[in-house]
Amino acid sequence: MKETLLNDNWWTKVDYILAFTTPIYDILIKTNIDMTTLHLVYKMWDSMIENMGKVIFQHEIKTNFKLSSFFKVVQSILIYR
């Protein structure tokens, strides 16, 4: 356990996971209110997918995040939902 907590590579992965899931968390927070937000969800959903793509782009160092196979999988899951 000590080795894991002191491992910089492990913390880099944790940072990536947090950066990747932050757009999802943000949309959940913004829609968790006592009023109708369905009309806002579609705009926020597209923005969320774009922000996740930017995080993937920075992590994978691609010239275009749409070329990333990981982004394609994430995007297909999010669009399907």
MOCOR-V998995 format. One record per pair of residues at least 24 apart in sequence whose ideal C-beta (glycine too) atoms are under 10 Angstrom apart, sorted by sequence separation. I is the first residue (numbers start at 1). J is the second residue. D is the distance in Angstrom with one decimal. If there is no record, write none. Layout:
# MOCOR-V998995
((I & J & D) (I & J & D))
This chain:
# MOCOR-V998995
((23 & 47 & 7.7) (24 & 48 & 6.5) (27 & 51 & 9.5) (23 & 48 & 4.3) (26 & 51 & 8.2) (49 & 74 & 7.9) (50 & 75 & 9.9) (22 & 48 & 9.6) (23 & 49 & 8.0) (49 & 75 & 6.0) (52 & 78 & 7.8) (23 & 50 & 8.5) (24 & 51 & 9.4) (23 & 51 & 4.1) (24 & 52 & 7.7) (22 & 51 & 7.8) (23 & 52 & 5.2) (49 & 78 & 5.6) (22 & 52 & 8.8) (23 & 53 & 9.5) (48 & 78 & 7.6) (49 & 79 & 7.7) (20 & 51 & 9.5) (21 & 52 & 8.6) (23 & 54 & 9.0) (19 & 51 & 9.5) (20 & 52 & 6.3) (23 & 55 & 7.7) (46 & 78 & 9.8) (19 & 52 & 9.2) (22 & 55 & 7.9) (45 & 78 & 7.4) (46 & 79 & 9.9) (21 & 55 & 9.2) (45 & 79 & 8.9) (19 & 54 & 9.4) (20 & 55 & 5.1) (19 & 55 & 4.8) (20 & 56 & 7.2) (45 & 81 & 9.0) (18 & 55 & 9.7) (19 & 56 & 9.5) (17 & 55 & 10.0) (16 & 55 & 7.6) (19 & 58 & 8.1) (20 & 59 & 7.9) (16 & 56 & 9.2) (19 & 59 & 7.8) (16 & 58 & 9.2) (16 & 59 & 5.5) (15 & 59 & 9.5) (13 & 59 & 10.0) (12 & 59 & 9.4) (20 & 70 & 9.6) (20 & 74 & 8.5) (24 & 78 & 8.8))
